[in-house]
Structure formats: C-alpha cells, structure tokens
C-alpha cells in the first residue's frame, strides 16, 4: 500500500530481518513512517536513524559537489553529477524508503539539469547567442537546489525540487 502526501509517495519498504526491525549503525529505530505538519503541510519522516538522514542528505550534497567540479572544468565532465547520484541511490536504496525517495529525487534533478542544458543549445542558436545567457542560471540552480535538498533531508523532511522532470 502506498500513501500519497502531496507530491510525496510513501511506500511499504521496510528494513526487516526475521520479522524484526534491523538495527543500523545508530542503533534500533522505530518503524519508518511519516507525519504531516499541519501548519506547513510538509511530510516529515519518522523512525529514522541519524545514518538515514545523513545518507539522504549526501544523496543531494554529493552531486552538488560534483556539479561544482563541472563548473570549474568548463562543463566537460557534465555526466559526473548524475552518476554520483545514481551510485549513492543504488548503494542504499533498499535500506530505507526515505533514502530511496531522496536518492531518486537527486538523480531526477541531475538528469533534469542535463536536459535543460541540452534544450538551451537550440535556444541559443535560434536567438543568435542571446539564449546563452540562460546558461548562467544552471550552475546557480544546481548548487542552490542541491544545498536546499540536502538540508531538508538532514532535517528528516521529504523534498521535491521545483522544475524537475521525474523520470526515475
């Protein structure tokens, strides 16, 4: 059974061994779930260990750090941030629904940034180079979005990037 909370889908993924909750490095945690803050309407994960929150945050911070390297390499290594997001998501996606959700969201955001950059190529050509000014916003969007996603994950909140195409 899946529960829809706004744009967030909470599934039944559990981390059990022999019918009991598996203990992570931070010790045993309660069953993973969510609660909705009535004042903000945001879904907040419950029953998470510090490891869950930290790893989910690094699912956002890792590609952001890789994106900074892309900026300083003149865009030659543009494929690295999505690969970082994919690797981090695949390593721990079965441990927690929270990590799975944040890993997917970080990967979708990195793919969306690449697609946006590819869309801007013909826009730049058709506008005789004036559309190239829009490329200035891509690194800013990548850095600010990744930091906000990482901070929200560290707080235990579910997060959705704006203007993100969800392919995964």
C-alpha positions as CSV (number, residue, x, y, z in Angstrom):
1,X,0.0,0.0,0.0
2,X,1.3,3.5,-0.9
3,X,0.2,6.7,0.7
4,X,0.3,10.0,-1.2
5,X,1.2,13.0,0.8
6,X,1.2,16.0,-1.6
7,X,3.7,15.0,-4.3
8,X,5.4,12.5,-1.9
9,X,4.6,8.8,-2.2
10,X,5.3,6.8,0.9
11,X,5.5,3.1,0.3
12,X,5.7,-0.1,2.3
13,X,9.5,-0.6,2.1
14,X,10.8,-1.9,5.4
15,X,14.2,-3.0,6.6
16,X,13.5,-6.2,8.5
17,X,15.5,-9.3,9.4
18,X,13.4,-12.2,10.6
19,X,10.3,-10.1,11.2
20,X,12.1,-7.6,13.4
21,X,13.4,-4.1,12.6
22,X,17.1,-4.3,11.6
23,X,19.4,-2.2,13.8
24,X,21.6,0.3,11.9
25,X,24.8,1.8,13.0
26,X,23.0,4.4,15.1
27,X,21.0,1.6,16.9
28,X,17.5,0.3,16.6
29,X,14.8,2.7,15.4
30,X,11.1,2.6,15.4
31,X,9.2,1.7,12.3
32,X,9.8,4.1,9.5
33,X,6.8,6.2,8.6
34,X,5.8,9.8,8.2
35,X,3.9,12.6,9.8
36,X,2.3,15.7,8.2
37,X,2.9,19.0,9.8
38,X,-0.5,20.7,9.9
39,X,0.9,24.3,9.8
40,X,3.1,23.8,6.7
41,X,1.6,20.7,5.1
42,X,5.0,19.1,4.7
43,X,5.6,15.4,5.2
44,X,8.3,14.6,7.8
45,X,9.8,11.1,8.1
46,X,9.6,9.4,11.5
47,X,11.5,6.5,12.9
48,X,14.8,7.4,11.1
49,X,18.3,6.9,12.4
50,X,20.9,9.6,12.1
51,X,22.5,7.4,9.4
52,X,19.3,7.6,7.3
53,X,19.2,11.3,7.5
54,X,22.9,11.8,6.8
55,X,23.0,9.5,3.9
56,X,19.9,11.0,2.3
57,X,21.5,14.5,2.7
58,X,24.7,13.2,1.0
59,X,22.5,12.0,-1.9
60,X,22.0,15.7,-2.6
61,X,25.3,17.1,-1.4
62,X,27.4,14.6,-3.4
63,X,26.1,15.5,-6.8
64,X,26.2,19.2,-5.8
65,X,29.9,18.9,-5.1
66,X,30.4,17.1,-8.4
67,X,28.4,19.9,-10.1
68,X,30.9,22.4,-8.7
69,X,33.7,20.4,-10.3
70,X,31.8,20.5,-13.6
71,X,31.6,24.3,-13.4
72,X,35.4,24.5,-12.9
73,X,36.1,22.1,-15.8
74,X,34.1,24.1,-18.3
75,X,31.3,21.5,-18.4
76,X,33.5,18.8,-19.9
77,X,32.5,16.4,-17.0
78,X,28.8,17.1,-17.1
79,X,27.9,13.4,-16.8
80,X,29.6,13.0,-13.3
81,X,26.8,14.5,-11.1
82,X,24.1,12.1,-12.3
83,X,26.5,9.2,-11.9
84,X,27.3,10.3,-8.3
85,X,23.5,10.5,-7.6
86,X,22.9,7.1,-9.3
87,X,25.7,5.4,-7.3
88,X,24.6,6.8,-4.0
89,X,21.0,5.9,-4.6
90,X,21.8,2.3,-5.7
91,X,24.0,1.6,-2.8
92,X,21.4,2.2,0.0
93,X,18.0,2.4,-1.7
94,X,16.8,-0.9,-0.2
95,X,17.7,0.2,3.4
96,X,15.0,2.9,3.8
97,X,12.1,4.4,1.9
98,X,13.4,7.8,3.0
99,X,16.9,7.2,1.4
100,X,15.2,5.7,-1.7
101,X,13.0,8.8,-2.1
102,X,15.8,11.3,-1.7
103,X,18.1,9.3,-4.0
104,X,15.5,9.2,-6.7
105,X,14.8,12.9,-6.4
106,X,18.5,13.8,-6.5
107,X,19.0,11.7,-9.6
108,X,15.9,13.1,-11.3
109,X,17.2,16.7,-10.6
110,X,20.6,16.0,-12.1
111,X,19.0,14.4,-15.2
112,X,16.7,17.4,-15.5
113,X,19.7,19.8,-15.4
114,X,21.3,18.0,-18.3
115,X,18.1,18.0,-20.3
116,X,17.7,21.7,-19.6
117,X,21.3,22.4,-20.8
118,X,20.6,20.4,-24.0
119,X,17.4,22.3,-24.6
120,X,19.3,25.6,-24.2
121,X,21.6,24.7,-27.2
122,X,19.0,25.2,-29.9
123,X,17.5,28.2,-28.0
124,X,21.0,29.8,-28.1
125,X,21.3,29.1,-31.8
126,X,17.9,30.4,-32.7
127,X,18.3,33.6,-30.7
128,X,21.8,34.3,-32.2
129,X,23.5,33.6,-28.9
130,X,21.2,35.6,-26.6
131,X,19.8,32.4,-25.2
132,X,23.3,31.5,-23.9
133,X,22.7,34.0,-21.1
134,X,20.3,31.4,-19.6
135,X,23.3,29.1,-19.0
136,X,24.3,31.3,-16.1
137,X,21.4,30.1,-14.1
138,X,22.2,26.4,-14.5
139,X,25.1,26.3,-12.0
140,X,23.2,28.5,-9.6
141,X,20.2,26.2,-9.8
142,X,22.4,23.1,-9.3
143,X,24.2,24.5,-6.3
144,X,21.2,26.1,-4.5
145,X,18.9,23.2,-5.3
146,X,21.4,20.6,-4.0
147,X,22.0,22.5,-0.8
148,X,18.4,23.0,-0.1
149,X,17.6,19.3,-0.8
150,X,20.5,18.2,1.5
151,X,19.5,20.5,4.4
152,X,15.8,19.3,4.1
153,X,17.0,15.6,4.1
154,X,19.2,16.2,7.1
155,X,16.1,17.6,9.0
156,X,14.2,14.4,8.1
157,X,11.8,16.2,5.6
158,X,10.8,14.9,2.3
159,X,11.8,17.3,-0.5
160,X,10.8,17.8,-4.1
161,X,12.8,20.0,-6.5
162,X,10.9,22.6,-8.4
163,X,11.1,22.3,-12.2
164,X,12.2,18.7,-12.0
165,X,11.3,16.1,-14.5
166,X,10.7,12.8,-12.6
167,X,12.0,10.0,-14.9
168,X,13.1,7.5,-12.3
